């Protein structure tokens, strides 16, 4: 049978299928089931910069609430740290003891701050790698693209200096020059890129006149955007790539490896079909490899990326022009 193991950021995975950051990691039982189903790794649910900073602020306010009335009372309290993020780290320690598969800690941050020390704590808790999730909605019209990108690159470099484990960066597709920014992310020390972060958008409910925010699951067709950019970036950068968003089936795994990915992350399909879906995806991948005569993933990885595909313009604007110019009106209802 085909060997579906892979190496991602220097970490050996039994399968390229990774359980992405989600509520699946909030129960040890689920983490064990994911390992039993054949997951290559699992990303622990995110520790947020706001979560750390807010709890620190709340603790400071509580300790200083009566400082003006009884200033000497402040000396009664020893130096303390808030428990929330520490509980997160303890959860990672528990998960590490429960399973042997690689665990990836997730940090969701927008700027350098005191939270950075938790990167080291996650490493010490047993994470084999870290994933930086650069989710930021910039609404300040005075902030330039250069400011935004520099801030993100500073976060990456600071975390890399803090830990010795590999660091992946989860990108969004909304950069003016994504290929250039991805290159600078790698130059800042990133060992891997996760393509892409999925933004959750508000929706307007006109009946109740309010903005609703809901967690919508991805669809299989959503994987086309990461597929395109993995095909482009895998031919341009020396970095490990993982696909995220819209990976629902074994065929999706195959598609991304053909485009140049080292691994894929999935969440929505597991919510819809259960953790047993991982075994199905692994079996579909291995069966396809056997039928095509491939012994391991390196035999076909990147076979259809931008450099190797017969038509390199398929990933670029020419594809858009060809599709629109090629449609005939008689194919549509009028």
Buried (B, 14 or more C-beta within 10 A) or exposed (E): EBBBEBBBBEBEBBBBBBBBBBEBBEEBEBBBBBBBBBBBBBBBBBBBBEBBBEBBEEBEEEBEEEEEEEEEEEEEEEEEEBEBBBEBBEBBBEBBEEBEBBBBBBBBBBEBBEBBEBBBBBBEBBBBBBBBBBBBEEEEEEEEEEEBBEBBBEBBBBBBEBBEBBBBBBBBBEBEEBEEBBBBBBEBBBBBBBBBBBEEEEEEEEEEEEEEEEEEEBEBEBBEBBBBBBBBBBBBBEBBBBBBBBBBBBBBBBBBBBBBBBBBBBBBBBBEBEBEBBBBBBBBBBEBBEEEEBEEBEBBBBEBBBEBBEEBEBBEEEEEEEEEEEEEEEEEEE
